[in-house]
Amino acid sequence: MGTRTSDISEFYVVGINYKKTDASIRGQFAISEEQYAQLLTLAPSHHLSEFFILSTCNRTEIYGFADNARQLAGLLCSATEGGYEEFLEMAYVKRGTDAVEHLFLVGAGIDSQILGDYEIVGQIKQAVKFARDHQFIGAFLERLVNYVLQSSKSVKNQTELSGGTVSVSFAAIQYIRERFTDLNDKHILLIGTGKIGRNTCRNMVDYLGTANITLMNRTEARAAGLAAEMGVKSAPLDQLAVQSENADIILVATNAEHPTLLCSHLAGSGEKLVIDLSIPCNVEKSAAGLPGVTLVNVDELSKIKDETLQKREAEVPKARVIIAEHIAEFMDWYAMRKHVPVLKAVKIKLKELHTSPLYIRLAGEAIPVTDETDEQIQRVINGMATRMRQYNQGGCHYIQAINEYIGS
């Protein structure tokens, strides 16, 4: 697939998020696992060799090395329902250190639709693992993501930015709680038992105090397993029409490319609250016009403001200080990495110098290369590396390294 130098000036993030696009538009650019695999196959033809794609309910972003941002956007949009030009009109582009900082903010939950939503960490890990498994993660991205995850962990442990229980799945629980004072006679149907579905199920059992829940999933055994674990019921997906008709509250967390819950499943079956946690939306849009049906998506859930979120907002300045420290550490690593070829070349030259006629004359005799010699050379290289990091004078440090070695 080819390689490219990891010059930070060629590192970009191109994406759309909840700030400028609603759920229906984001759905046109959401990337499923199948589409991700397709893009990894297409990447070499776009001359891309190091990148990953982050697609969640509130963003679709591609991070990577390219000649320009359009190169990355072109690859991304080759597998999306939405078009390339439409994407560029709405997209933000960040380059170099700005792109690095953006990933740190995303990883900490500062850029999340619900401030401090920690589910993003798992989504970043999964996105990078998928790219890594297909050899699209090089040393730069590997180290960058590691620093981002360390920073996110420090923010979580040292601040209350993710304190309390607020996420998209929990926001759905709050929404239900605000609209139903008594759930004893209400039947709840949850379609989809992936990560968001599992979290939603746990939150319903823990915070709504009801077990009158039926789980459905494309893989029936997965729904049955979670149902047994949580003490609720499950049903096969071919019973969707019957279960939808009987349910008072329906939550959809399937993240399929096309709607799972159709207008025909809901028509004429009375009052229902339907919460769509999926991007792209997995409830047929026309269902919102049915008598008695209230349809809510992730954008509406994110508008919930409570005491927990207010406390989180007060923690943002502390989080930014921690993030800045981790960014500085990463940039130190990057600065050192730029000098690796020079340091390796100097190390080779010092070993050659050790056996050169000039050095032998200065030393008075031929001295074999030993472990002690290697240690001595490494000390000189370490000193050179430190000076190169502090002062941008590579040639001067090369000469100084030779002088130090000869004089030692």
Number of C-alpha atoms within 10 A of each C-alpha: 12 8 11 13 10 19 13 18 15 16 25 26 27 24 25 25 23 19 11 11 16 16 21 14 21 25 27 19 25 29 27 18 11 10 16 21 14 13 21 21 12 16 20 14 10 13 18 22 21 26 24 25 25 20 25 23 23 25 22 22 25 20 24 27 29 23 13 14 23 16 17 26 22 17 21 28 21 15 19 18 14 16 15 17 13 11 22 18 9 14 19 15 18 18 21 15 14 15 19 23 18 15 20 26 19 19 31 30 25 23 21 23 21 23 21 29 22 23 18 20 18 12 16 21 15 14 18 20 16 18 19 17 9 12 14 22 21 17 10 21 22 14 15 20 20 14 19 25 21 17 24 26 16 16 25 18 12 13 18 19 28 25 17 13 14 24 23 25 25 20 22 25 20 19 16 17 15 8 9 11 8 11 17 12 9 15 18 25 26 26 26 28 26 15 15 21 25 20 16 25 28 17 19 23 17 12 13 17 12 17 19 17 22 21 28 28 23 14 12 16 14 16 27 21 15 19 22 11 10 16 13 17 18 23 19 16 17 12 10 19 14 11 22 25 18 18 22 20 21 24 27 25 27 29 24 14 19 14 17 19 24 17 17 15 17 24 17 13 17 14 17 21 19 25 24 26 27 26 29 25 28 23 26 17 14 11 19 16 12 18 14 15 20 15 21 18 23 24 20 15 23 19 11 15 12 10 8 16 20 12 15 19 15 13 19 19 12 14 23 17 12 16 24 15 12 22 20 11 13 20 16 13 15 18 14 15 17 15 14 12 10 15 21 12 11 21 19 12 12 21 14 12 16 20 15 12 12 11 16 14 10 11 13 9 11 14 12 9 12 9 9 9 14 14 11 13 23 15 15 21 22 13 15 22 21 12 15 20 18 11 11 10 11 17 11 13 20 18 12 15 23 19 12 15 16 14 9 9
